[in-house]
Amino acid sequence: SSYKHHGKDSVLYRVKRKIEYAKAQLRAKIEHPFQVIKVRFNHRKVRYRGLEKNTAQLFSLLGLANLVLAKRYLQRTAG
């Protein structure tokens, strides 16, 4: 990142640091379901057996990952 070139007391440093922090938060939220798919469902490689089949498999895996994440969220809020 480019904010490290400025002094820590600089306004530009603080603004760029906040931007980098926001990007990291967004990146973590987007990449977490893919991590669940890789680890929980052991889906590390894609077999190219047709675009329609790959798309259907990916949608079903993402749906299952959403259910796993929703289960975790509901258990946390209910307990």
N, C-alpha and C positions, 0 to 999 in steps of 0.2 A: 504494500500500500504506500501511498505517497505522503501520508501525513507525518511520517517519521522524519522527514527532511526539515520540518519546522520545529521551532522551540515549543516546549510543553506549555508555555504561558501564552502562546499565540492563539488568537481567535480562530484562525484558519485551521490550526491543529485540532482544536476542540470540535469544530464543525465537521471536518473530515473524519475524525474519530467516531462521531455519532453516526455518520453515514456508513462507515465500515461496520459498526455495531448493528445497525438496522439490516444491512445486507447479510450479515452472518446469521441473524435471527431468522430471516426469511429463508435462507438457504437450509438451515436446520429443519425448519418446518416442512419444506418441500422434500428433502432427502430422507426424512425419517420413515415414511411408508416404504420406500425402496429398500431400506435397511431391514425392515421387518420381513419383506418378501425374501431377501437374500438369506437371512439367518433362520427365521422360523420355518419357511417353506423350502429351504435349501435349493433355491432357484438361482444358481450362479451362472449358468450358461444358457444361451438361447439356441434352440434348434430351428433352423430355417426350413420349415416344412410348409411354407405358404403364408402369405401375408394375412389372410383371413384367420387361419388357425392361430398364428402368433398373436394377433390382435385379440381374439377371443380368450386365449390363455392369459394374456396380460390383464385384460379387464376382469377376469374372474379372480386372478391373484390380487389385484388392487382392491376388489370388493372384499375379499377375505381379510386383507390387511386392514381395511377400514373397520371391519367388525372386531378384529383383535384390538385395535387402538381404541375403539368405542368402549369395548369391554373394560379395558384398563381405566379409561376415564370415568366410567360409571362406578366401578369398584372404588375408585379413589374418592369420588364425591359422596357416595352412599355410606362409606365406612368411616 
